[in-house]
Amino acid sequence: MFMSRTILQRTQPGQRQSVKTEGYFCHCHVKESGLGALVVADQEYPTTAAFAILTKILDEFVEAQGDSWNSAVEDSTTANISILEPALVKYQDHTAADKISKIQKDLDDTKVILHETIDSVLRRGEKLDALVDKSNDLSLASQMFYKQAKKTNSCCTFM
């Protein structure tokens, strides 16, 4: 709690910053109005997603509370929990907050499907090549059989 207050107090209005501490990142966003929020995340959670979440939470808070927070005399950690609890659940998956991450995930999924399709087409092409080769061999064998049968039949005459 102390560290959160310190980071928020040292962040200038209109600025964002990330501070690494004890294996975690504290991502902080203070709006021009002076209203600020902080999220603590592990190292794997994308910074862009954390700041997107902070922006959304601050906007929702201002929409719900208006400027009533200006009259607060001290920090409040319980100010409108109804916004925080659903956000905590929703943003466990960072792609829900960060459109770029969501698009990247979709692109990665599409790339995997595309690779599988290309592999399938290549395997099908190999099978077609094998069938063409077998067809050519069969055609040559049937021509040889025809010539051999013609030669064999030419020596024999029917009366």
Secondary structure as the mmCIF struct_conf table of DSSP 4:
data_model
#
loop_
_struct_conf.conf_type_id
_struct_conf.id
_struct_conf.beg_label_comp_id
_struct_conf.beg_label_asym_id
_struct_conf.beg_label_seq_id
_struct_conf.end_label_comp_id
_struct_conf.end_label_asym_id
_struct_conf.end_label_seq_id
HELX_RH_AL_P HELX_RH_AL_P1 PHE A 2 ARG A 10
BEND BEND1 THR A 11 THR A 11
HELX_LH_PP_P HELX_LH_PP_P1 GLN A 12 GLN A 12
TURN_TY1_P TURN_TY1_P1 PRO A 13 GLY A 14
STRN STRN1 ARG A 16 THR A 21
TURN_TY1_P TURN_TY1_P2 GLU A 22 GLY A 23
STRN STRN2 TYR A 24 VAL A 30
TURN_TY1_P TURN_TY1_P3 GLU A 32 SER A 33
BEND BEND2 GLY A 34 GLY A 34
STRN STRN3 GLY A 36 ASP A 42
TURN_TY1_P TURN_TY1_P4 GLN A 43 GLU A 44
BEND BEND3 TYR A 45 TYR A 45
HELX_RH_AL_P HELX_RH_AL_P2 THR A 47 GLN A 65
TURN_TY1_P TURN_TY1_P5 GLY A 66 ASP A 67
HELX_RH_3T_P HELX_RH_3T_P1 SER A 68 SER A 71
BEND BEND4 VAL A 73 GLU A 74
BEND BEND5 THR A 77 THR A 77
TURN_TY1_P TURN_TY1_P6 ALA A 79 ASN A 80
HELX_RH_AL_P HELX_RH_AL_P3 ILE A 81 LYS A 90
TURN_TY1_P TURN_TY1_P7 TYR A 91 GLN A 92
BEND BEND6 ASP A 93 ASP A 93
HELX_RH_3T_P HELX_RH_3T_P2 HIS A 94 ALA A 96
TURN_TY1_P TURN_TY1_P8 ALA A 97 ALA A 97
HELX_RH_AL_P HELX_RH_AL_P4 LYS A 99 CYS A 155
#
